[in-house]
């Protein structure tokens, strides 16, 4: 009897020991290792870490109306802003039992993002984010990442980008033609840009249309909202395996819906190729993936699941970041009508009333300055994360293995040492001498698309699309911000206007 009792007590105590090890001992050890080197932060609280404080800060600030100011860091990421003021350029906070070391020191950021010795890897952002990106290029490492990166580079650079310009123009023309219905009226532009960017990525990367991919886009938007809603919720260790929340069930359903919808698009392309309707699966991104999928060498192939993960990633990234940037650009030009006139003058000098062309897009200096300044103030990417693979030297610090690192672009984009005391103001002239000179040689001061080997592969694609859309709008319309506009930037994976952007539209 005593033996049986001992076994029962052992079986009960083992899970408790594991939980205490993960939720108390590991955080205690990491916190001690960091604090001994001067890296401090809000104290770790058992199980929740600092998530309750973060949620409270965000809830409190969301109840306060915001003036029409571009100084949005204290509002959009109040925890990072507040703790940086208390603990300095490098500090640690806790998402549950996971330590996040926040880094805003440029040389350390350079070490992290260049990652020359392979010490810093991508992190697993959680179950919900995995449903959005799968095991695709966003999270892949090693040989798999290299293979996927080469495919993406081929599809979104050089000659391929030039071929995409007519499709971008065609989609933008359809949009500005629709705007005729709003002349002399108020119009909400964000939904217009969501349709535009969805159509462009559908046509250029997948050879289809927005309507053909509408289920994909609608599901991505819902999943994006679900991810944001659960961003700071901590589940008890192992509980997800036992109890599924309503959001867990909904996320599983959305993941399956994404899989089925994209698989249908893939199968359609394969059928078209087998009937000879497209040559060698086509020359777009989907065609490139299918060529590799059917490659004779098994080592060079990608699986169907990998194709679906890549499609999910590029459907999302191809419309969400550009959509966000266009919304903020129109807001800024609607407020600063002097810059709107400067940009319009440049566009008309280069293109007249004709459609933009590839050569002219590279010569749009004023429009480029405006886009850069928009990305500085309202960067779509609000956090860049990595993880230490092993005990790692970073700057003057020695970090333990498995510590998460967080780089906040908003903090860098508003650093007065780089940008001056007016860093929160819209001043596109900062970029008049080009990007490098605007940052005083600090290449890590401007990170809307990341940096290093993992810089966003679609950056040039997004720039071309934004330049074309803005040029074609400026050729036809002038606009101001509506009195009904409510300024409330918020993060839904990317930085977005919570209530849209309303403008008053007038024809030229």
MOSUL-V941802 format. One record per pair of residues at least 12 apart in sequence whose ideal C-beta (glycine too) atoms are under 8 Angstrom apart, sorted by the first residue. I is the first residue (numbers start at 1). J is the second residue. Records with the same first field share a line. If there is no record, write none. Layout:
I = J / J
This chain:
19 = 237
22 = 97 / 237
23 = 46 / 47 / 97 / 237
24 = 46
26 = 97
27 = 44 / 49 / 94 / 97 / 99
28 = 44
29 = 400
30 = 99 / 400 / 403
31 = 44 / 92 / 99
33 = 399 / 400
34 = 92 / 99 / 101 / 397 / 399 / 400 / 403
37 = 396 / 397 / 398
39 = 90 / 91 / 92 / 101 / 397
40 = 87 / 91 / 92
41 = 83 / 87 / 91 / 92 / 93 / 94 / 102
42 = 83 / 93 / 94
44 = 94 / 97
45 = 94
47 = 96 / 97 / 234 / 236
48 = 96 / 234
49 = 93 / 94 / 95 / 96 / 97 / 98 / 234
50 = 79 / 93 / 94 / 95
51 = 94 / 95 / 96 / 232 / 233 / 234
53 = 79
54 = 79 / 93 / 232
55 = 232
57 = 78 / 79 / 82
58 = 78 / 79 / 232
61 = 74 / 75 / 78
62 = 490
66 = 487 / 488
67 = 487
68 = 335 / 485 / 487
69 = 424 / 487
70 = 377 / 378 / 424 / 425 / 426
71 = 414 / 424
72 = 377 / 378 / 410 / 489
73 = 408 / 410 / 411 / 414
75 = 489
76 = 382 / 410 / 489 / 490 / 491 / 495
77 = 382 / 408 / 410 / 491
79 = 93
80 = 102 / 406 / 408 / 410 / 411
81 = 411
83 = 102
84 = 102 / 104 / 411
89 = 103 / 104 / 105
90 = 102 / 103 / 104 / 105 / 108 / 395 / 397
95 = 232 / 234 / 404
96 = 234
98 = 404
99 = 403 / 404
100 = 385 / 404 / 405 / 406
101 = 399 / 403 / 404 / 405 / 406
102 = 406 / 407 / 408
103 = 394 / 405 / 406 / 407
104 = 407 / 408 / 411 / 412 / 415
105 = 395
106 = 412 / 442 / 444 / 445
107 = 395 / 444
108 = 394 / 395
109 = 407 / 412 / 444 / 447 / 451
110 = 443 / 444 / 451
111 = 394 / 395
112 = 386 / 394 / 405 / 407
113 = 384 / 386 / 407 / 444 / 450 / 451 / 452 / 454
114 = 451 / 452 / 453
115 = 386 / 452 / 453
118 = 389
119 = 388 / 389 / 390 / 392
120 = 386 / 387 / 388 / 389 / 392 / 405
121 = 141 / 386 / 387 / 389
122 = 138 / 139 / 140 / 141 / 385 / 386 / 387 / 454
123 = 385 / 386 / 387 / 404
124 = 139
125 = 139 / 385
126 = 227 / 230
127 = 240 / 248 / 251
128 = 223 / 226 / 227 / 230 / 247 / 251
129 = 227
131 = 223 / 251 / 252 / 254 / 255 / 258
132 = 220 / 223 / 224 / 227 / 312 / 316
133 = 309 / 312 / 313 / 316
134 = 305 / 308 / 309 / 312 / 313
135 = 305 / 306 / 309
136 = 148 / 306 / 309 / 310 / 312 / 313
137 = 149 / 152 / 310 / 313 / 457
138 = 313
147 = 292 / 300 / 302
148 = 302 / 306 / 310
149 = 457
151 = 285 / 288 / 289 / 292 / 302 / 310
152 = 285 / 310 / 314 / 457 / 458
153 = 457
154 = 288
155 = 205 / 284 / 285 / 288
156 = 285 / 457 / 458 / 460 / 461
157 = 457 / 460
160 = 283
161 = 460 / 461 / 464
162 = 358
163 = 283
164 = 204 / 461 / 464
165 = 356 / 357 / 358 / 361 / 464 / 468
167 = 200 / 203 / 204
168 = 200 / 204 / 464 / 465 / 468 / 469
169 = 355 / 356 / 468 / 472
170 = 203
171 = 196 / 199 / 200 / 203
172 = 196 / 468 / 469 / 472
173 = 355 / 472
174 = 199
175 = 192 / 195 / 196 / 469 / 472
176 = 472 / 473 / 476 / 477
178 = 192
179 = 192 / 473 / 476 / 477 / 505
180 = 507
182 = 505
183 = 477 / 505 / 506 / 507
184 = 505 / 506
185 = 504 / 505
186 = 482 / 484 / 502 / 503 / 504 / 505
187 = 502 / 503 / 504 / 505
188 = 500 / 501 / 502
189 = 326 / 327 / 330 / 500 / 501 / 502 / 503
190 = 323 / 327 / 496 / 497 / 500 / 501
191 = 500
193 = 322 / 323 / 326 / 327 / 330 / 469
194 = 319 / 323
195 = 210
196 = 323 / 326 / 469
197 = 318 / 319 / 320 / 322 / 323 / 326 / 465
198 = 210 / 213 / 217 / 319
200 = 318 / 319 / 322 / 465
201 = 314 / 315 / 318 / 319
204 = 284 / 285 / 461
205 = 284 / 285 / 286 / 314 / 318
206 = 265 / 284 / 285 / 286 / 311 / 315
207 = 269 / 278 / 282 / 284 / 286 / 287
208 = 265
212 = 265
213 = 261 / 265 / 315
215 = 257 / 261
216 = 258 / 261 / 262 / 265 / 312 / 315
217 = 315 / 319
219 = 254 / 257 / 258 / 261
220 = 258 / 312 / 315 / 316 / 320
222 = 254
223 = 251 / 254 / 255 / 258
224 = 316 / 320 / 492 / 493
225 = 492
226 = 247 / 250 / 251 / 254
227 = 493
228 = 491 / 492 / 493
229 = 247
230 = 247
258 = 308 / 312
259 = 308
262 = 307 / 308 / 311 / 312 / 315
263 = 304 / 308
265 = 286 / 311
266 = 286 / 290 / 304 / 307 / 308 / 311
269 = 281 / 282 / 286 / 287 / 290
270 = 290
273 = 290
281 = 294
285 = 310 / 314
286 = 311
289 = 302 / 307 / 310 / 311
290 = 307
293 = 307
314 = 458
317 = 456 / 458
318 = 458 / 461
320 = 380 / 493 / 494
321 = 380 / 381 / 456 / 458 / 462 / 494
322 = 462 / 465 / 466
324 = 378 / 380 / 494 / 495 / 496
325 = 371 / 374 / 375 / 378 / 380 / 462 / 466
326 = 466 / 469 / 470
327 = 496 / 497 / 500 / 501
328 = 374 / 377 / 378 / 495 / 497 / 501
329 = 370 / 371 / 374 / 466 / 470
330 = 473 / 479 / 501 / 503
331 = 481 / 485 / 497 / 501
332 = 370 / 373 / 374 / 377 / 426
333 = 370 / 479
334 = 479 / 480 / 481 / 501 / 503
335 = 426 / 481
336 = 426
337 = 478 / 480
339 = 366 / 370 / 426 / 428
340 = 474 / 478 / 479
342 = 366
343 = 366 / 367 / 370 / 470 / 474
344 = 474 / 475 / 478
345 = 366
346 = 364 / 365 / 366 / 367
347 = 364 / 367 / 470 / 471 / 474 / 475
348 = 474 / 475
350 = 363 / 364
351 = 471 / 475
353 = 475
355 = 472
356 = 467 / 468 / 471 / 472
361 = 464 / 467 / 468 / 471
364 = 467 / 471
366 = 428
367 = 467 / 470 / 471
368 = 431 / 463 / 467
369 = 428 / 429 / 430 / 431 / 432
370 = 428 / 470
371 = 463 / 466 / 467 / 470
372 = 428 / 430 / 431 / 435 / 438 / 446
373 = 426 / 427 / 428 / 430 / 431
375 = 446 / 448
376 = 413 / 419 / 430 / 446 / 448
377 = 413 / 424 / 426
378 = 489 / 495
379 = 409 / 410 / 413 / 447 / 448 / 495
380 = 448 / 494 / 495
381 = 409 / 447 / 448 / 449 / 450 / 456 / 494
382 = 408 / 409 / 410 / 491 / 494 / 495
383 = 406 / 407 / 408 / 409
384 = 406 / 407 / 409 / 447 / 450
385 = 404 / 405 / 406 / 407
386 = 404 / 405 / 407
387 = 402 / 403 / 404 / 405
388 = 400 / 401 / 402 / 403 / 405
389 = 401
407 = 447
409 = 447 / 448
412 = 444 / 445 / 446 / 447
413 = 445 / 446 / 447 / 448
415 = 445
418 = 439 / 440 / 442 / 445
419 = 445
449 = 462
475 = 508
476 = 507 / 508
477 = 505 / 506 / 507 / 508
478 = 506 / 508
479 = 503 / 504 / 505 / 506
480 = 503 / 504
481 = 501 / 502 / 503 / 504
482 = 502 / 503 / 504
484 = 502
485 = 499 / 501 / 502 / 503
486 = 498 / 499
